[in-house]
């Protein structure tokens, strides 16, 4: 009976050890994946207009869709054709 108990504990602790190893490997892979993705997000985006001018956008990816000038800045100028 003593041998069965030792064998049972050995199997349970072995499975737990294998589980922790897989979790550690998964976390390491995820961290490495995020680390390699980060510099790509910080690269400037470059677009060329039809007239040949180049626009370089160095804003972070989170700010690309946002307006550059806030609503409370600037004023509306009514254009009248003379």
Buried (B, 14 or more C-beta within 10 A) or exposed (E): EEEEEEEEEEEEEEEEEEEEEEEEEEEEEEEEEEEEEEEEEEEEEEEEEEEEEEEEEEEEEEEEEEEEEEEEEEEEEEEEEE
